[in-house]
Amino acid sequence: MTIYVGNLSYRATEEDLKAVFSEYGTVSRVVLPTDRETGRMRGFAFVDMTEDAQEDAAIAELDGADWMGRQLRVNKAKPKEGPSRGGTKRNGGF
């Protein structure tokens, strides 16, 4: 399972997120998506932990928590659905 972490401060780093989530278990991966054009962080992240029980505990404790001046939104990440918005004419895009 992957955890979605929203409403992040733009100052947050992978190391910051690892430190917070490691209080609940072993963090196996942190992804901080950035804007392709500006390179700026997009204000959300994805965190993977080694065990589901650890992820559930982190979600329960951190959802709504104040961190770096922002109220976090933490929940199970939803799988990406449907085609991307960058389609071509051949497959029904623009």
DRENPA-113792 format. One record per residue (C-alpha): residue in three letters; x, y, z. Coordinates in nm, 3 decimals, decimal comma. Layout:
// residues N
+------+---------+---------+---------+
: rest :      xx :      yy :      zz :
+------+---------+---------+---------+
:  ALA :       X :       Y :       Z :
...
+------+---------+---------+---------+
This chain:
// residues 94
+------+---------+---------+---------+
: rest :      xx :      yy :      zz :
+------+---------+---------+---------+
:  MET :   0,000 :   0,000 :   0,000 :
:  THR :   0,110 :   0,354 :  -0,065 :
:  ILE :   0,026 :   0,649 :   0,157 :
:  TYR :  -0,077 :   0,982 :   0,002 :
:  VAL :   0,039 :   1,286 :   0,199 :
:  GLY :  -0,128 :   1,609 :   0,089 :
:  ASN :  -0,116 :   1,976 :   0,183 :
:  LEU :   0,260 :   1,958 :   0,239 :
:  SER :   0,476 :   2,258 :   0,300 :
:  TYR :   0,688 :   2,337 :  -0,006 :
:  ARG :   0,990 :   2,328 :   0,229 :
:  ALA :   0,940 :   1,958 :   0,312 :
:  THR :   1,212 :   1,719 :   0,193 :
:  GLU :   1,233 :   1,343 :   0,152 :
:  GLU :   1,445 :   1,332 :   0,467 :
:  ASP :   1,179 :   1,526 :   0,662 :
:  LEU :   0,908 :   1,282 :   0,557 :
:  LYS :   1,125 :   0,978 :   0,631 :
:  ALA :   1,191 :   1,114 :   0,981 :
:  VAL :   0,821 :   1,167 :   1,056 :
:  PHE :   0,696 :   0,838 :   0,912 :
:  SER :   0,981 :   0,632 :   1,057 :
:  GLU :   0,828 :   0,696 :   1,401 :
:  TYR :   0,559 :   0,444 :   1,291 :
:  GLY :   0,783 :   0,187 :   1,120 :
:  THR :   1,029 :   0,132 :   0,837 :
:  VAL :   0,993 :   0,366 :   0,540 :
:  SER :   1,082 :   0,191 :   0,215 :
:  ARG :   1,024 :   0,480 :  -0,029 :
:  VAL :   0,933 :   0,850 :  -0,042 :
:  VAL :   0,834 :   1,025 :  -0,365 :
:  LEU :   0,796 :   1,403 :  -0,384 :
:  PRO :   0,654 :   1,486 :  -0,727 :
:  THR :   0,775 :   1,809 :  -0,885 :
:  ASP :   0,631 :   2,029 :  -1,157 :
:  ARG :   0,792 :   1,946 :  -1,492 :
:  GLU :   0,824 :   2,308 :  -1,599 :
:  THR :   0,932 :   2,479 :  -1,278 :
:  GLY :   1,093 :   2,192 :  -1,085 :
:  ARG :   0,902 :   2,310 :  -0,778 :
:  MET :   0,748 :   2,057 :  -0,542 :
:  ARG :   0,376 :   2,007 :  -0,604 :
:  GLY :   0,267 :   2,002 :  -0,238 :
:  PHE :   0,207 :   1,630 :  -0,195 :
:  ALA :   0,405 :   1,309 :  -0,157 :
:  PHE :   0,376 :   0,933 :  -0,156 :
:  VAL :   0,524 :   0,722 :   0,123 :
:  ASP :   0,564 :   0,342 :   0,126 :
:  MET :   0,626 :   0,151 :   0,447 :
:  THR :   0,725 :  -0,212 :   0,486 :
:  GLU :   0,412 :  -0,329 :   0,671 :
:  ASP :   0,043 :  -0,244 :   0,632 :
:  ALA :  -0,009 :  -0,216 :   1,009 :
:  GLN :   0,262 :   0,051 :   1,023 :
:  GLU :   0,101 :   0,241 :   0,738 :
:  ASP :  -0,241 :   0,224 :   0,906 :
:  ALA :  -0,093 :   0,359 :   1,231 :
:  ALA :   0,082 :   0,646 :   1,049 :
:  ILE :  -0,238 :   0,738 :   0,865 :
:  ALA :  -0,444 :   0,732 :   1,186 :
:  GLU :  -0,194 :   0,951 :   1,374 :
:  LEU :  -0,087 :   1,196 :   1,103 :
:  ASP :  -0,410 :   1,272 :   0,914 :
:  GLY :  -0,507 :   1,623 :   1,019 :
:  ALA :  -0,184 :   1,681 :   1,212 :
:  ASP :  -0,020 :   2,022 :   1,199 :
:  TRP :   0,328 :   1,990 :   1,044 :
:  MET :   0,549 :   2,271 :   0,916 :
:  GLY :   0,255 :   2,508 :   0,954 :
:  ARG :   0,017 :   2,301 :   0,739 :
:  GLN :  -0,261 :   2,059 :   0,828 :
:  LEU :  -0,166 :   1,729 :   0,663 :
:  ARG :  -0,405 :   1,512 :   0,466 :
:  VAL :  -0,285 :   1,155 :   0,499 :
:  ASN :  -0,468 :   0,855 :   0,353 :
:  LYS :  -0,429 :   0,546 :   0,140 :
:  ALA :  -0,327 :   0,644 :  -0,211 :
:  LYS :  -0,581 :   0,564 :  -0,479 :
:  PRO :  -0,457 :   0,386 :  -0,791 :
:  LYS :  -0,414 :   0,606 :  -1,095 :
:  GLU :  -0,720 :   0,568 :  -1,317 :
:  GLY :  -0,795 :   0,627 :  -1,682 :
:  PRO :  -0,579 :   0,769 :  -1,958 :
:  SER :  -0,341 :   1,054 :  -1,895 :
:  ARG :  -0,437 :   1,400 :  -2,016 :
:  GLY :  -0,154 :   1,404 :  -2,270 :
:  GLY :  -0,318 :   1,178 :  -2,527 :
:  THR :  -0,269 :   1,191 :  -2,902 :
:  LYS :  -0,525 :   1,217 :  -3,181 :
:  ARG :  -0,467 :   0,851 :  -3,263 :
:  ASN :  -0,594 :   0,735 :  -2,924 :
:  GLY :  -0,871 :   0,987 :  -2,870 :
:  GLY :  -0,669 :   1,273 :  -2,724 :
:  PHE :  -0,664 :   1,631 :  -2,844 :
+------+---------+---------+---------+
